Amino acid sequence: MNSPSIVLTDARFLIVDKPAGWLVHPTRPDGTFTLIDWLREQYPGEFLSLVSRLDRETSGLLLVARGKEQASVLGKMQQRREIHKTYLALVHGRPPPSGIIDQPLDRLGKHQPSRIYIRQAVVPGTYPALTEFKTLATRTHPQHGEISLVEASPKTGRLHQIRAHFDYLGHPVVNDKIYGKEDEVFINYIDKAFKKPDIIGRHCLHSSKLQFKIESGSVDAEIDLPSDMAEIWNASRET
């Protein structure tokens, strides 16, 4: 598994490139080495706080505050939606050229039986969720069939927002084990992953851009598609 890297360093914050497969912080007391552990090794004795988070399988840019004061400042900016995030995703099928997905999300298990506790779904009257997107290109992959490269900008911060919204559209993220598949796919994957972690490729979602304003100007960090997603895309032919 690749190691994280620091993309941008400032006295007030860090922007980090998290590889797929890394937890951002511990989820259970099993000694798993996480992104925050790695950061504390790089900056010993310093107070560091994750302003944004990514799912374990999602790669890309994360914002980290340096010091308690900046954690408060940047945290409030995050709450006010002043930190703008853009993602790249490979999704099944051919979505519209552009659009806004304005559909509320909630945990599915609160409303109907679901064996996956964290699974989100569009449920009327629940938590507002809005995602803007553009379809950049569509190709045909020998294994996945028709897939599209999309750019998605969440305007709210719901759990699994992009993944759940594109599943709602009928264009789930490539290799997603929760959305667009039966519950058994994820449950079987979890059972087998302890023996063979790479039995299924990770879901193709990547945090590619972070933009926000600070007193001294604007911050605009951007990174390319990671190699594993690029490999899938480059193996596809234009349609």
Number of C-alpha atoms within 10 A of each C-alpha: 7 9 12 18 15 14 14 14 11 9 9 16 20 20 19 20 21 26 21 24 18 22 21 20 16 14 10 7 6 7 8 13 13 16 20 18 15 16 19 13 11 11 12 10 8 13 14 20 21 19 21 17 15 20 15 17 18 22 26 26 29 23 19 24 24 20 15 14 12 19 20 14 13 26 20 14 16 16 12 10 15 15 20 16 21 19 22 26 27 26 28 24 20 17 22 10 11 14 13 15 17 14 20 19 23 23 19 18 15 11 10 7 9 13 13 16 11 14 17 23 22 21 16 11 10 12 14 17 21 19 19 16 22 17 20 13 15 22 19 18 17 10 9 14 12 18 25 25 23 22 20 25 19 21 20 15 16 17 17 17 23 25 24 25 27 22 21 16 11 16 21 27 28 24 19 21 22 23 25 20 13 12 15 13 14 17 15 11 16 14 11 14 13 10 9 11 14 12 11 13 14 20 24 26 30 27 26 23 19 20 14 17 13 9 5 6 8 10 13 12 16 17 14 12 20 18 10 13 21 14 11 17 20 13 14 20 12 12 8
